[in-house]
Amino acid sequence: MQTGTAPSTQLVRRVNASAMLKAMRGAGIVTGTELMAATGLSRATVISICDELVRLGWLQELENQRGAGDYVKGRPARRFIFDDSAASVIGIDIGANKITAIVADMAGRPLSQVTRPFRAYNVPAKERADVLDSIAAEALEKAGVSADSVLAVSVGVAAPVSRGGEVLRAQEFWKSFDVRKIVSERHGWHVLLENDANLAALAERWQGSAQGVDNLVVMLAGDRLGSGILESGRLLHGQVGGFGELGYLDNVDGVGDTYGIAHYATLWGREALDSGADTKLRGLCGGDPEALTAEMVFRAAKEGDPAGRKVMDRMAHRMARVIGSISTLVNPELVVIAGAVADSARTLIPAMEKHVPDFTFTPPRLATSALGDGIVSLGAIRHALDYVEENALDLNPASLSKQIAAG
């Protein structure tokens, strides 16, 4: 009786199939020899898996065309192409004030995006589910694809989520709104759940300024601060999904809480107005402090307004403390400021770079994201595609196509 711990043949085949799909995504037409070079797999393994992926509908095999006068010694190379339109995935970001859904093809190319203002915290669970359904349906219609073509849906939430997709029990709101169960029961889709900052980290490494970076922190820094952390290319969760949660900032001198850049830009700008300072902020908000926004404060600072610039100096110093503390803990190569505030926060980078070494012996590179406020939904697309790649041999786009045609 054999007592070894070698993985099963089927597990090895799954891993190999995932590696093949990763190599083929966006690569155009490839031959078996090229796939061998890209994956390190043997010719027999490559051809065997290609045949299975063709049967399942993931790949198309192209005919080899030779002219009448052509002569090539030996059997012609078999050529394959990944079928980007074989199926689709959906990425959804459930934020505090809006929901964004993106539908993408198998190459990760967005086919549509729908954003709708919605304060999910103030309405019953059924109404939240109905709105979520409506947004997903609109995104599918805009994309021109059927709901039957969806292989996976990934949903980002502002709460700790475990590796198994469970929201931390302390998060009462999400306990009353079981997104995975609701969406799965209504549509039959496979639904994944993940923390929003973790998804932002996946998006930034996939298509943003962190491509090729294995040790990474991405911070959503708008109204609240949250971080997604990659170590050696692997997303970290901790025991119950709390890795990257920043509640400890309550106890960091000069920080004191987890409110973000937009929150403090507005708060400190209003303090300047209340002090009676002569500032452009007064004209920008029409004399009404309650109408002041973070964007107005950044604009005033950019135009040289003393009050606006003072707010930016305070912000850079505070964020340097935040980044210094997390860099001391996890030692990333790069920290990226992301979310809707990222574009404005670009002006903070030089001052932050100056101050960060005061708070850590391992200062990282700093950058801002160019992916905009759709970064979480984009990361959800990457998350869904990762699931599809890892389970490609159990998923059958060809069967989906037949169901859609018959329906």
C-alpha positions, -999 to +999 in steps of 0.1 A: +000+000+000+014+033-010+015+060+017+032+089-001+017+123-002+021+131-039-009+151-053-034+133-074-031+132-112-063+152-115-049+180-092-017+181-113-038+183-144-058+212-130-027+231-122-013+225-157-045+236-173-045+268-153-009+275-164-018+269-200-048+293-199-026+320-183+000+315-210-026+317-238-047+347-225-040+376-248-012+357-266-031+352-299-023+321-320+002+298-303+017+264-311+024+235-289+061+243-289+054+279-278+032+266-249+060+242-239+084+271-236+059+293-217+048+267-192+078+243-189+054+213-196+062+184-218+048+181-254+026+152-245+011+171-215+006+203-236-011+185-265-033+164-241-045+194-222-050+215-254-072+187-268-093+187-236-096+225-235-107+224-272-134+199-263-146+220-234-147+251-255-118+271-241-096+269-271-100+267-309-077+247-330-068+264-363-063+246-396-027+246-409-027+261-444+001+253-469+004+264-504+006+237-532+043+243-536+051+244-499+071+216-484+079+214-446+095+183-433+075+164-406+041+170-392+028+206-393+027+224-359-008+224-343-020+259-337-044+270-310-061+303-299-078+311-267-115+319-272-120+352-254-158+351-260-162+316-246-180+329-215-181+360-193-175+371-157-189+399-135-171+421-110-192+440-085-181+467-060-207+473-032-196+507-018-210+528+009-227+552-016-228+533-049-226+500-066-205+494-097-207+463-119-184+454-148-189+425-173-158+412-189-149+385-214-124+357-207-094+379-216-105+403-188-116+429-214-144+450-199-175+448-221-196+472-200-197+491-168-227+503-148-225+526-117-255+535-097-257+557-065-271+536-037-268+537+001-271+500+008-269+505+046-302+523+048-326+498+031-339+463+038-319+433+025-345+424-001-343+459-017-306+457-017-307+424-035-332+438-060-310+467-068-280+444-071-300+423-096-310+453-116-275+467-119-261+432-130-289+429-155-282+463-170-245+456-172-252+423-190-276+440-214-250+467-222-224+441-228-246+422-251-241+389-234-265+364-218-268+357-181-263+321-190-228+329-202-216+340-167-191+315-152-183+335-120-192+366-101-169+383-077-182+409-052-161+433-032-173+445+002-159+469+028-154+442+055-128+415+064-134+384+043-117+350+050-100+329+024-132+308+022-153+339+014-169+344+048-174+379+062-160+384+097-188+377+122-185+410+139-197+427+107-235+428+115-245+445+083-230+418+060-245+391+082-279+404+074-271+407+037-258+373+024-246+385-010-233+351-021-264+332-012-288+358-027-270+361-060-263+324-063-299+314-056-314+340-080-291+332-109-273+300-103-240+318-107-209+308-087-203+338-064-171+348-048-168+374-020-137+394-012-126+425+008-126+456-014-090+467-007-078+431-015-095+434-048-079+468-054-045+451-048-053+424-074-063+451-099-033+473-094-009+443-098-028+432-129-033+464-148-019+493-127+014+508-116+023+476-096+026+452-125+054+428-117+056+438-080+053+409-057+054+427-023+027+453-024+003+474-003-026+491-020-045+516+002-080+527-005-078+561+010-110+580+004-134+584+033-118+555+052-084+538+050-082+501+040-053+481+027-048+450+005-015+433+009+005+410-014+035+391-001+056+372-027+027+376-051+002+361-027-028+379-013-028+377+025-059+372+046-049+361+081-070+337+102-104+353+096-097+378+069-084+406+091-049+409+076-046+445+062-073+459+085-060+492+099-079+495+132-045+497+150-041+532+136-064+543+165-033+539+186-007+555+163+005+590+174-004+616+148-030+593+131-056+583+157-083+567+135-089+551+101-105+581+084-090+588+049-077+616+028-111+628+015-125+629+050-096+650+065-092+673+035-129+683+040-127+685+078-095+705+079-107+728+050-138+736+070-117+743+101-098+769+080-131+785+070-144+785+106-112+802+117-119+832+095-088+827+073-086+846+040-087+816+017-099+807-018-119+779-002-146+804+008-153+813-028-151+777-040-178+766-016-199+797-020-193+807+016-210+776+029-186+753+048-210+724+045-207+726+007-169+723+008-155+691-008-121+674-007-117+683-044-121+720-037-094+718-010-070+701-034-078+727-061-071+756-038-038+740-027-028+735-063-035+772-070-012+782-041-038+790-015-021+791+020-050+774+038-052+747+012-015+741+012-015+738+050-041+711+048-019+693+022+011+695+045-008+681+074-022+653+051+012+643+038+026+641+073-004+620+086-002+596+056+035+593+060+029+580+096+003+556+082+026+543+055+055+541+079+036+520+104+024+495+078+058+494+061+074+485+094+050+456+097+050+441+062+080+457+044+064+462+009+084+472-021+056+496-032+026+513-016-001+526-039-027+551-029-059+541-048-096+549-052-115+580-062-090+602-043-059+588-061-057+614-088-058+643-064-034+626-039-007+625-066+004+660-053+010+645-019+036+620-030+068+642-029+061+654+007+051+619+018+084+605+003+102+631+024+085+622+057+081+584+054+118+576+063+111+593+097+087+565+106+102+533+092+136+519+086+122+502+054+106+530+034+088+517+002+084+534-031+052+554-033+027+558-062-009+567-069-032+545-089-044+555-124-073+529-123-098+554-109-128+546-086-136+514-107-105+497-092-124+474-069-147+462-097-117+456-119-100+436-092-132+416-089-129+407-126-094+395-119-106+375-089-133+358-110-109+350-138-085+334-113-113+312-102-122+303-138-086+295-146-081+273-115-113+253-123-112+253-161-114+215-164-147+216-144-162+244-165-177+239-199-181+270-221-191+248-251-220+234-230-230+270-221-231+280-257-254+251-265-277+260-236-279+296-248-286+286-284-313+262-272-328+288-248 
